[in-house]
């Protein structure tokens, strides 16, 4: 009899200890869990809003590639578009400014790195040794910052040195150095070499 009682007492303590440690582990697990609740954001109110934007993008060799400033920027929930108030984009090659674009507002897509400038858009191509400054004004301009290609279907006015005119729509390919005015062009053209 003594042997059976001793055997039972020897099993009871480890069993009580295992149950107590299991309960303690369960209790610690519960108090260390972080309870999160997902809140649906209003799709019409900004998720992020910033004042006084000044962003710079450098190429792989360390030269300044793009410089974007804006009075204000905001992004709506679940959107890849960043909205900009009074933006100015300057595009560089080996830290030499190629052109800049200003407008009243713009939308920058973070996935494809394209910008849609709207309202009082002015694109200025910097003068080079053999080419004068060029200025294009329009109400809407789509700029691909990767390919350095700009285009619009809206009416434009342009000035290139002393040449000036207007058109409906335009494309500008910086790699080719080509401004294309597809329709309704009215212009006064001066030969840059004879000035």
Secondary structure, DSSP 8 states (H G I E B T S, - for coil): -HHHHHHHHHHHHHHHHHHHHHHHHHHHHHHH----------TTSEEEEEEEEEEEEE-TTS-EEEEEEEEEEEEETT-SEEEEES-EEEEEETTEEEEEEE-SEEEEETTTTEEEEEEEEEEEE--BTTB--EEEEEEEEEEETTTTEEEEEEEEEEEETTEEEEEEEEEEETTTTEEE--EEEEEE---GGG-
